[in-house]
């Protein structure tokens, strides 16, 4: 009776039970990482990579000339001498030889680079944004994947940067001649060296960038929205510069392998890193392994600043679109 009375007391029109379908299951919504989808990371990375490399291409050309050994026109390690020699022999267009190859390779490679990094960072970090080891490992995974895409076009780009117009008339002429004379393997002669160079580079770069970005945000959290571009640019520049200096010796080896036989540069019997290092040491000593470190640093510091600020701006753009579509 007591139960019936209690039930009767709560039988009020204001408390009617909501009927549920017999097979009702609550919908589980998984939020994408950083509020973005995989394809959005790819587009943001592609835009960032193209902007970065196109803006810094002349500096990259100077670096390539300085690192190439043999009877190439430029034998001095001085930046001014290298720049003057290029301008004297080919004029201003000489600084932009190979930019077409860079344009074809940078977009797809950076799309892979950043999307793989974001996916791996989410997987390895365990929802811990301060996990430096996860940032380093994710950077290594990203460079292994992106270098497989970028190395062939990087090879073409560097050959165009060194060769005169008689050697290669353009991107497709270079591709055709390399395939005919050296085979498909020539495009990947430096892949192992590139990965060995970029693995520590990206490990240092991403770890430093994430740590610096976090530190700069903590310094002035109340104005982080207003200073977003400055934060990303500063953290990117410092991370790019430190990683560039550390990995210059391997970058010299990579350039040697990609440019062998071009413009009188040495040709190696194998793609062994040890053989290339011995040749460099015999010709130039230890300083030969640091050839081009100044333009390399001058390239990577502003390039990383441009790349990260562009990438983060693109991410913010997509985040706003996603937020407005969800609210609408």
N, C-alpha and C positions, 0 to 999 in steps of 0.2 A: 504493500500500500504506500509505503514511504517513497518507493521508487516511482510508482505511478504519479504520485503527487508532485515529485520533483520534475518528472518529465512534462507533466501538464503545465507547471509553472513556466517552463522555458519554451513552450509552444507559442511563440509570439511571431507576428508577421515580420518583425524587424530582424529576426535571427533564423531565416530560412536557410537550410543547407544548400550548397551549390552542387548540383548533380555533375558527376564526372563520367566521361565515357569509360566503358569497361577496359579498354586497352590504353588508357591515358598514361603517358610517360613524360616527365618534365624534360624540356629541351635544354641540352647542355651547349652553351655558346663558348667557344674557345677564342679568346681575343688574339689577333695576330701580334707578332713581336713589334713593339714600339708603335702599335696601332697601324702597321703597314702590312700589305700583302707582299708575297715573294716578287711578283712582277713589278711592284712599285720600287722595291729595293734595286731591281735590275735597271730600271729607267733612271733612277736617281744616280746610281753608280756610273752608268753610261754617260750621262750629261757631265758629271763631275770629271770623269777621265778625259773626255774630249776637251773641255775647257782648260783643264790643267796642262795637257801636253801641247795643245796648240799655242797657248800663251807662252810657254817656256821653251818652245822648239829651238830657237836660235842658240840658246845656252847649251842645249843638248848637242847641237851640231859642233860647237867649239869643243866640248868634252870628248866627243867621238874622235875628232881629228887629233887631239892631244894624246889619246890613249893608243892610237894605231901606230905600230912600229914598222920598221922596214925602210924602204926608200920613198915613202910617201912625202909629199911636199913639206909637211910641217914636222920638224924634228924637235923644236923647242917645247918645253913644258909651260912656258909663260902664256897666260891667258891673253894678254894684249898682242903678243906676237902671233898667236894662233888666229885671233880675230882679224888682225891686220892681213895675214896671209890669205885667209878666205876671201876677204873683201877685195884684195888686190887681184886674186886669180879669177874669181867668179862674180864679184860684186855682191850687192845685197841679196839677190836671189840665191846665192850660194848658201846662205844661212837657212834657207827654207827647202833645200833639196831633200826629198824624201817625206815631206809633210803629208803627201797623199797617202803613203803607206801607214803613217802614224794615225791618220784619220780613220782608215779602214780597220786598224787593229785596236786602237784605244777604246772605242765605244764598246764593242763586244767583250773585250778582255776585262774592262772595269765593271761591266754589268755582272759578269761571273764573279769577279773579285769581291765586290761588296755584298752581293747576295749570298755567296757562300760564307763570307765572314759573319754576316748577321745570323744566318741559320746555325752555324757552328757555335757562335757566341751564346745564343739562346740555349743550345743543347748542352754545352760544356759548363756554362756558368752556374747552372742550377738555381736560376733566379737571383744570383748574387752579383750585382753590378760592379763590385769591387774585386772580383776574382781575376787577378792579373795573369795567372797561369792559363785561364780560359781564353783570355784575349790573345796571348802569345800563340797558343795552339791553334786557335781559330784563324789567326793571321797566316800561319804556315799552311793550313788547309786551303785557304783562299789563294795563296800565291801558287801552289802546286796546280790548282785548277786553272787559274787565269793565265799562267805562263804557257800552258799547253795551247791556249788560244792565241796569245800575243807573240810568242817567240818567232814564228815564221815571218810575220810582218815587221818585227823588230829587226830581223836579219836584212830584209829588203830595205828598210829605212836606213840602216847604217851603211849599207853598200851604196845607196844613193847619196848619202851625206859625204862619202869619201870619193866616189867615182866622179869623173867629169862627164859631160854630156855625151861624149863619144862612147863611153863604156856602157851606159844605160840611158835609154831615152825617156824612161819613166817607170812607174810601178810595174805594169804588166810586162814590159820589155825585160825588166830585171828578173821577174818571176820566170818568164819563159827561158831566159838564158841560163839561169841557175839550174832549172830542171833539166835542160838539155846537156849542159856541161858537167854538172856535179851531182845531179840526181836529187830526189826528194829529201834524202837524209841531210843535205846541206842546210836546209831550213831549220833543222833541229840539232845541228852540230853543237850548239851552245846551251841546249835545254838543261842538261844536267848541271852545268855551271850556273846557269840563270837561276835554277831552283835552289842550288846550294848558296847562292848569293842572296836571293830574295827571301829565303826562309829565315835567316837571322835578321835580315833587314825588316821584314814585316813583323817578326816577333818583337823586335825592339821598338819599331814604329808604333804598332797598335797598342802595345803595353804602355809606352810613354805617353801616347796621345790620350788614352782613356784616363790615365792617372793625372796628367796635367789638366785635362778638361774638368775632371772632378775637383781637383784642387782649386782651379780658378773659379769654378762655380761656388765653392764653399767660402771663398774669400768675400764674395759679394753676392749672396743668394737673392737679395731683394731686387737687384738690378740685372739679374741674369737674362731676362727677356729682352731688355734694351741693349745689352752688350753681347748677344748671342754670337753675332758674326765675329766680333773681336776675340771672344773666348775660343771659338773653333779655329780661327786663323792663327792665333798665338800658339795654341797647343799643337796644331798641325805643323807650323814652321819649326818649332823646337824639336818635335819628334822626327820630322823629316831630315833635319840637319844632323842630328846625332846618329841616326841610322845610316845616313849616307857616308859619313866619315868612316864608320866602323867597317863597312862592306866595300870600300873602294878597291882593295886588291882583287877581289873576285870580279868586280865590274870590269877591271882592266883585262882580266883573262877572258871574260865573256866577249868583250869587244874584239880581242885578238882572234877568237874562234869565228866570230861572225864576219869579220872583214878580211880573212886570210885570202891572199891571192889578188886582192883588189888594190889597184893603184901602187903595185909593187910591194905590198905588205907580205910578211912571211906566210908561207903555207906550211901547215903542220902535218906530219905523217899520221897522227891520230888526234882524237879529241880529248886526250888525257890532260887533265888539269896540271898534273905534275910536269909534263913535257913543256907546256906553255909557260909555266912559272920558271922553269930552268932557262928557257930562251930569254925571257924578260930579264932575269937576274944576270945572265951572261952579257946582255947588251947594255943594260942600264943600272944594274945593281938593285939594292932594296928600294931606292927611290922610284924605280920603274914601276913598282907595284902600287905606288900612290900617284901615278900620273893622272892628271885630271881631277884630283880631289877637290880643288877649289871650285871649278865650274860645276862639278857634281853636287857640291854642297850648295852653291849658288842656285843650282837647278832645283834640288829637292826641298830646300827650305820654303821658298815661295810657292813651289808647285804643290807641296803638301798643304800649305795654308789655303791656296786657291781650291784645291781638291776637296778638303774637308769642309770648308765653309760653303762651297757649292753643294756638296752632298747633303750636309745637314739642312741647308735651305730647301733643297728639293724634298727631303724627308718631311720638313715642317709643312711644306705646301701640300703634300699628299695627306698628312695628318689632318689638316684643316678640311680638306675635301671629304675625307672619311667621316670626320666628326659632324660636318654639316649634313651629309647623306643619312647618317644614323639618326640625327635629331629631326630631320625632315620626314 
